[in-house]
Amino acid sequence: MTQLLDGVRIIDLTRVLAGPYCTMMLGDLGADVIKVEAPGQGDDTRHWGPPFTAGGESAYFLCVNRNKRSMTLNLKSAKGKEILEGLIKEGDVLIENFKVGTLEKWGFSYEELQRVRPGIIYATITGYGYTGPYSNRAGYDFPIQAQGGIMSVTGPSEGEPYKVGVAIADITAGLFACNAILAALFKRERTGDGQRIDVSLLDSQVAWLANVASNYLISGEEPVRFGNAHPNIVPYQVFKAQDTYFALAVGNDLQWTKLCEIIDHTEWAIDIHFATNASRVKHREILIPLLEQVFMGKEAHHWLDRCYAVDIPAAPINTVSNILNDLHVRSRGMLVDIEHPTAGLTTLVGSPLNIPTNPPTISKAPPLLGQHTREIVQDMLGYSDDQVDAMSSEGIF
């Protein structure tokens, strides 16, 4: 079956997480992703560990680099830039996350790229974007989480602020960049026009503050940390059962009525202090201790089963091992085994882009550094074996 992005070629100059996550998603959809890495070192995440496989591959690198071909190229050399230009001529999308202005200094401005390859889509992912007073600052996920506001509303109400447990600013920037690239490809199919895409980690972080940002813009009140509770919905948080914790999310008044029934407190459904979500938010300090006392009377599975029976959203609080071994997750194809050149049979998290009519596939294991250099420059640029050998000895590859 032809994949959705068959025939689309991505020249991928990104490293670490946001850019590689974006290009992995494009690769999952069938694009030919050519990952260009520095000779001898490669993507920073190749060295981030432990854990490493028995063959020395970083678990971090493996998580975002499937469905790509790797070539090494010394972009600080004149010959390296010449080869990059050759790759661009054969590409549809160029994506990079260098410091702002790096490619322009090398002679690859958007305007020059359009001359070299009319209609090419040029995407950058940076900490702060190409405009604004912070544009020249370096940006990693952790300081962006700090600066972007999410740490001010994450974690317990007292004590130090908390970051999210995964590099969420990076991941969401990669998702937004992927969305923009897909939209640009759609536009180009109609008009032939290229596009300039400027995605920043900070913009991405601010964008998904979502209701928290809107709460401030409407009320003028500074959002605060609620731990595992919700600023606008009650009860919507973690509760301790007799044996362990579980998550409960009562999103409307009908669900609240059902909850009152299954916990044998139907009187709370009509209590003026609790009958509506607004009243429950106002009186959370009264309601939550009452619910905590009830839930401590039975084990978590008892409350979860009762919630499931009446369609109240609730869930166990799984460890990573729990969820990766969950029957539902596995039935959805979210774990995929693939043969790796040095690690052998390797399990990866699959693609969430479930498209039954044209499903994403994982056809290439995360590549070894420079694994495909020779085939790429020979097939795409027409270099001979002798030329590749000579340039390798000169440090170009």
Secondary structure, 3 states (H helix, E strand, C coil): CCCCCCCCEEEEECCCCHHHHHHHHHHHCCCEEEEEECCCCCCHHHHCCCCECCCCCEHHHHCCCCCEEEEECCCCCHHHHHHHHHHHHCCCEEEECCCCCHHHHCCCCHHHHHHHCCCCEEEEEECCCCCCCCCCCCCCHHHHHHHCCHHHHCCCCCCCCCCCCCCHHHHHHHHHHHHHHHHHHHHHHHHCCCEEEEEEHHHHHHHCCHHHHHHHHHHCCCCCCCCCCCCCCCCEEEEECCCCEEEEECCCHHHHHHHHHHCCCHHHHCCCCCCCHHHHHHCHHHHHHHHHHHHCCCCHHHHHHHHHHCCCCEEECCCHHHHHCCHHHHHCCCEEEEEECCCEEEEEECCCCCCCCCCCCCCCCCCCCCCCHHHHHHHHHCCCHHHHHHHHHCCCC
